[in-house]
Amino acid sequence: MTHQLVLASASPRRQQFLRELGLEFTVVVADIDESPHVNEAPACLAARLAETKARAVAGRLAAVEETQLVIAADTVVALGATILGKPANDVEAASMLAQLRGRTHEVHTAVSVVDTQSGTQSTCINTTQVAMRPYSNTELAAYVATGDPLDKAGAYAIQHPEFAPVAALTGCAAGVIGLPLGDLCDLLRPYGVAPALAVAAVCQRHTAFRCCRLATS
C-alpha cells in the first residue's frame, strides 16, 4: 500500500530534511496552542505537542480516501527544569544565550506519526545532552544581531557556521536541529516507507558532529 506523507510543520529545516532523505510530502501546518501546562516536564511537553499537531492535521485529512501518514515534531530546549522557547526579541535571545553559555542543557525533540485511515499513532522522544562553548559577549551580540536566534528554541542553531555555539553533544545532532532522522525512519518503516538516502549521509551534511546512526545507516 502506498502512503502519502504529510508534514505538519512550516519549519524550513524539517522540510529540508525530508527532501534530502528523498521523501515526497505535502505540508499542512498545524495550528495549536503550544503553551506548556503547569509543572509539565520538558520531554512530556515535546511529546504532547508533537502528538497534538499530528492528530490535528490527521483530523483535517480523515475524509481523504488515500491513506496518509501525518508527521509532526516538536523541539523543547531545557536548562534543568527551565524551558527555553523561541525568544520574542533580541533581548530575550541574548538572555537565553547567556544562560546557556558554558553549560550543558537538554534538547528534547518528539516525532509523532499518525495513519489517517486507522488512526494509529506512534511517537518517539529523542533527548540529547548539549554542551555549549564559552562564547564571548562580542560573539553573542554579533550572533543575536543576525536575527538567526528568533525562530529557534533556545535562541540558537547548532549548525550555524560562524557562531558554532555547541562544544559537544551526546545524542542526536539532527534532533537538536529539529528532527531526529533515525527515529523518524524507525516510525515510518512499519508502513514500508524508507528514505532514498541514508540517515547519516543527510545528517552529516548539516553538522560536524558525528551522526548517532552512522554505524547502522
Disulfide bonds with the S-S distance in Angstrom:
none
